[in-house]
Amino acid sequence: MTAPGNLRLILDDQAPVSPEGEAPVAAEPKIFVRTIAVPPAWPWEQQRAARLDARHGAPLPLGEVAMQLRRIEPWRPGQGARYGAFYVRRGEVRGRMEAQVEVAGQQRRVVFLGPGEQQRAARTLIVVAVAAFAIMAVIALSIAAAVLSHDRAEAQLQAAEAAGAAALRQARTIHALKAQSEALDSIDRGARLDAVLADLAWASHARAPDARIEAWRWRDGLMAVEARGETPPFNAVDRLVQRAPSPLRKRVWLWGVGPAPRDRATAAAPRTGP
């Protein structure tokens, strides 16, 4: 016969079994539900008022109970709202607990996390925040690098344009100097300087009052001018003045002037036709 002390020891060490021989399933944690009404206000003010009411009306001290707060009515201007407050003992939450709870005729899904799950969720949130910050930093650096590269490229383009404009001006100056040098060389080779000065003096004296001379040419004792309009630019009878058959450009004609006569002081009337 077994002693009563031994029987109590066995009963204490062995868990009770179900009629089918299986261990009984642990009862699910009980969730306590409260409905909270708040007066008309802005949504964030209603949320704050409902949270304060839920904390003060908790069935157990806040250190022993986990709480979830859900709005069960949409916000409307000038109207109050209702919230649902859900409580459960912290000691009864193991890991992650999800449940569908009815409040004010509606089914609401609530989730409670145990200490381990809360730490895991906090670590996950930190990792996500750090990753998001890193992505934003990379995007910001990329945008800054693109803007800096664009500014550098624009500065280089402006410098290249300025250098090109300076080179063009220098080339034009060199070309003008070269043309002047060639003109002087032709004068030195073709005739004496006094002949050129004599032709210039004649052109200045014989120039018509309304003549618009744009350029003066001299080569091998022959003189020509570029003048605007079809009227002869000179009023003289001692030299032959003849117009080119076609204009150089719009309304600008080339007029050839014959050399100064050597054996007679005057010549025939100037020929102004084409």
C-alpha positions as CSV (number, residue, x, y, z in Angstrom):
1,M,0.0,0.0,0.0
2,T,1.4,3.4,-1.0
3,A,1.8,6.0,1.6
4,P,-0.2,9.2,1.3
5,G,3.0,11.3,1.2
6,N,4.2,9.5,-1.8
7,L,0.9,10.0,-3.6
8,R,1.0,13.7,-3.2
9,L,4.6,13.8,-4.5
10,I,3.5,12.0,-7.7
11,L,0.5,14.2,-8.2
12,D,2.7,17.3,-7.8
13,D,5.4,16.2,-10.2
14,Q,3.1,14.9,-13.0
15,A,0.9,17.3,-15.0
16,P,-2.8,16.4,-15.3
17,V,-3.8,14.7,-18.6
18,S,-7.0,14.9,-20.6
19,P,-9.4,12.0,-20.9
20,E,-7.7,11.1,-24.3
21,G,-4.4,10.9,-22.6
22,E,-3.0,14.2,-23.9
23,A,-1.6,17.1,-21.9
24,P,-4.3,19.9,-21.5
25,V,-4.0,22.9,-23.7
26,A,-3.1,26.1,-21.8
27,A,-6.0,28.5,-21.7
28,E,-5.6,31.6,-23.9
29,P,-5.0,34.9,-22.2
30,K,-8.1,36.9,-21.5
31,I,-8.5,40.3,-23.1
32,F,-10.4,43.0,-21.3
33,V,-12.1,45.6,-23.5
34,R,-13.3,49.1,-22.7
35,T,-15.1,51.7,-24.8
36,I,-13.9,55.3,-24.4
37,A,-15.8,58.4,-25.6
38,V,-14.0,61.6,-26.2
39,P,-15.5,65.1,-27.0
40,P,-15.1,66.9,-30.3
41,A,-11.6,68.0,-31.0
42,W,-8.8,67.6,-33.5
43,P,-7.8,64.0,-34.2
44,W,-4.5,64.2,-32.3
45,E,-6.2,65.8,-29.3
46,Q,-8.8,63.1,-29.3
47,Q,-6.1,60.5,-29.4
48,R,-4.3,62.0,-26.5
49,A,-7.5,62.3,-24.4
50,A,-8.4,58.6,-25.2
51,R,-4.9,57.4,-24.2
52,L,-5.0,59.3,-20.9
53,D,-8.5,57.8,-20.1
54,A,-7.3,54.3,-21.1
55,R,-4.3,54.6,-18.8
56,H,-6.3,55.9,-15.8
57,G,-9.1,53.3,-16.3
58,A,-6.8,50.2,-16.7
59,P,-8.0,47.2,-14.7
60,L,-4.5,46.6,-13.3
61,P,-1.5,48.8,-12.6
62,L,0.2,49.8,-15.9
63,G,3.3,47.8,-15.0
64,E,1.3,44.6,-15.0
65,V,-0.9,45.1,-18.0
66,A,-0.3,45.6,-21.7
67,M,-2.6,48.0,-23.5
68,Q,-3.7,48.7,-27.1
69,L,-5.9,51.6,-28.2
70,R,-7.9,51.7,-31.4
71,R,-10.3,54.3,-32.9
72,I,-13.6,52.7,-33.8
73,E,-15.3,55.7,-35.3
74,P,-13.9,58.0,-38.0
75,W,-13.1,61.6,-37.2
76,R,-15.7,64.1,-38.1
77,P,-15.5,67.9,-37.5
78,G,-17.5,69.1,-34.5
79,Q,-18.4,65.5,-33.4
80,G,-17.0,63.3,-30.7
81,A,-15.4,59.9,-31.2
82,R,-15.1,56.5,-29.6
83,Y,-12.1,54.4,-29.0
84,G,-11.6,50.8,-27.9
85,A,-9.0,50.1,-25.2
86,F,-7.8,46.4,-25.0
87,Y,-5.9,45.1,-22.0
88,V,-4.1,41.8,-21.2
89,R,-1.8,40.7,-18.4
90,R,1.8,41.1,-19.4
91,G,2.7,37.8,-17.7
92,E,0.3,36.0,-20.0
93,V,1.8,37.2,-23.2
94,R,4.3,34.8,-24.6
95,G,6.0,35.9,-27.8
96,R,3.4,37.4,-30.2
97,M,-0.3,37.2,-29.5
98,E,-2.9,38.2,-32.1
99,A,-6.6,38.1,-31.5
100,Q,-9.9,39.3,-33.1
101,V,-11.9,41.1,-30.4
102,E,-15.4,42.4,-30.8
103,V,-16.0,46.0,-29.6
104,A,-19.1,48.1,-30.3
105,G,-20.3,45.5,-32.8
106,Q,-17.1,45.5,-34.8
107,Q,-14.3,43.0,-35.0
108,R,-10.9,44.5,-34.3
109,R,-7.5,42.8,-34.6
110,V,-5.2,43.5,-31.8
111,V,-1.6,42.4,-31.4
112,F,0.3,42.1,-28.1
113,L,4.1,41.4,-28.0
114,G,6.0,39.8,-25.2
115,P,9.3,41.3,-23.9
116,G,11.4,39.2,-26.4
117,E,9.2,40.2,-29.4
118,Q,9.2,43.8,-28.3
119,Q,13.0,43.8,-28.2
120,R,13.1,42.1,-31.6
121,A,10.7,44.6,-33.1
122,A,12.7,47.4,-31.6
123,R,15.9,46.0,-33.2
124,T,14.1,45.6,-36.5
125,L,12.8,49.2,-36.4
126,I,16.4,50.4,-35.6
127,V,17.8,48.5,-38.5
128,V,15.1,49.8,-40.9
129,A,15.6,53.3,-39.7
130,V,19.4,53.0,-40.2
131,A,18.9,51.5,-43.6
132,A,16.5,54.3,-44.6
133,F,18.9,56.9,-43.3
134,A,21.7,55.4,-45.3
135,I,19.6,55.3,-48.4
136,M,18.6,58.9,-48.0
137,A,22.2,59.9,-47.3
138,V,23.3,58.1,-50.5
139,I,20.6,59.8,-52.5
140,A,21.5,63.2,-51.1
141,L,25.2,62.6,-51.8
142,S,24.3,61.5,-55.4
143,I,22.2,64.7,-55.9
144,A,25.0,66.9,-54.5
145,A,27.6,65.2,-56.7
146,A,25.4,65.6,-59.7
147,V,24.8,69.3,-59.0
148,L,28.5,69.9,-58.4
149,S,29.4,68.0,-61.6
150,H,26.8,70.1,-63.5
151,D,28.3,73.3,-62.1
152,R,31.8,72.2,-63.0
153,A,30.8,71.3,-66.5
154,E,29.0,74.6,-66.9
155,A,32.1,76.5,-65.6
156,Q,34.3,74.6,-68.0
157,L,31.9,75.3,-70.9
158,Q,31.9,79.0,-70.1
159,A,35.8,79.0,-69.9
160,A,36.0,77.2,-73.2
161,E,33.6,79.7,-74.8
162,A,35.6,82.6,-73.4
163,A,38.9,81.0,-74.7
164,G,37.3,80.4,-78.1
165,A,36.1,84.0,-78.3
166,A,39.6,85.3,-77.4
167,A,41.2,83.0,-80.0
168,L,38.7,84.3,-82.6
169,R,39.5,87.9,-81.8
170,Q,43.2,87.1,-82.0
171,A,42.8,85.4,-85.3
172,R,40.9,88.3,-86.7
173,T,43.6,90.7,-85.5
174,I,46.3,88.6,-87.0
175,H,44.4,88.4,-90.3
176,A,44.0,92.2,-90.4
177,L,47.6,92.7,-89.7
178,K,48.5,90.2,-92.4
179,A,46.3,92.0,-94.9
180,Q,47.9,95.3,-94.0
181,S,51.3,93.8,-94.4
182,E,50.4,92.4,-97.8
183,A,49.0,95.8,-98.8
184,L,52.2,97.5,-97.8
185,D,54.3,94.8,-99.5
186,S,52.4,95.3,-102.7
187,I,52.8,99.1,-102.5
188,D,56.5,98.7,-102.0
189,R,56.7,96.4,-104.9
190,G,54.3,98.2,-107.3
191,A,55.0,101.9,-107.2
192,R,56.3,104.8,-105.2
193,L,54.6,106.0,-102.1
194,D,54.1,109.4,-103.6
195,A,51.8,107.9,-106.2
196,V,49.6,106.3,-103.6
197,L,49.4,109.6,-101.7
198,A,48.6,111.5,-104.9
199,D,45.7,109.1,-105.6
200,L,44.4,109.5,-102.1
201,A,44.6,113.3,-102.5
202,W,42.7,113.1,-105.8
203,A,40.0,110.9,-104.3
204,S,39.5,113.2,-101.4
205,H,39.3,116.3,-103.7
206,A,37.1,114.7,-106.4
207,R,34.7,112.9,-104.0
208,A,31.0,113.7,-104.6
209,P,29.2,115.3,-101.6
210,D,26.6,112.6,-101.3
211,A,29.0,109.7,-102.0
212,R,29.1,106.9,-99.4
213,I,32.4,105.2,-99.8
214,E,32.9,102.1,-97.7
215,A,36.3,100.8,-98.8
216,W,39.3,102.1,-100.9
217,R,41.6,99.8,-102.9
218,W,44.9,100.5,-104.6
219,R,47.0,98.0,-106.7
220,D,49.7,98.6,-109.3
221,G,48.7,102.2,-109.9
222,L,45.0,101.3,-110.3
223,M,42.4,102.6,-107.7
224,A,38.9,101.3,-106.9
225,V,36.4,102.1,-104.2
226,E,33.4,100.3,-102.8
227,A,30.5,102.8,-102.7
228,R,26.8,102.5,-101.8
229,G,24.3,103.3,-104.5
230,E,24.5,103.6,-108.3
231,T,25.6,107.3,-108.4
232,P,29.3,107.8,-109.2
233,P,31.3,108.6,-106.1
234,F,33.5,111.1,-107.8
235,N,32.8,114.4,-109.7
236,A,35.9,114.6,-112.0
237,V,36.7,114.6,-115.7
238,D,40.4,114.0,-115.5
239,R,40.1,110.3,-114.8
240,L,37.9,107.5,-116.1
241,V,35.4,106.2,-113.5
242,Q,33.6,103.0,-114.3
243,R,31.2,100.8,-112.4
244,A,31.4,97.0,-112.2
245,P,28.8,95.0,-114.0
246,S,27.2,93.6,-110.8
247,P,27.2,94.8,-107.2
248,L,29.5,93.3,-104.6
249,R,26.6,93.0,-102.1
250,K,23.3,94.6,-101.7
251,R,23.4,98.1,-103.0
252,V,27.2,98.3,-102.8
253,W,29.1,98.6,-106.1
254,L,32.7,98.5,-107.1
255,W,33.9,101.6,-109.0
256,G,37.2,101.5,-110.9
257,V,39.2,104.7,-111.3
258,G,41.7,105.0,-114.1
259,P,45.3,106.2,-113.6
260,A,46.2,109.9,-113.6
261,P,47.0,111.2,-117.2
262,R,50.6,111.9,-117.9
263,D,50.5,113.8,-121.1
264,R,47.4,115.8,-120.7
265,A,45.7,117.5,-117.7
266,T,42.2,116.4,-118.5
267,A,40.5,113.4,-120.0
268,A,37.1,112.6,-121.4
269,A,33.9,112.8,-119.3
270,P,33.7,110.0,-116.7
271,R,32.0,106.9,-117.8
272,T,29.4,105.8,-115.2
273,G,27.6,103.1,-117.0
274,P,28.1,99.4,-116.3
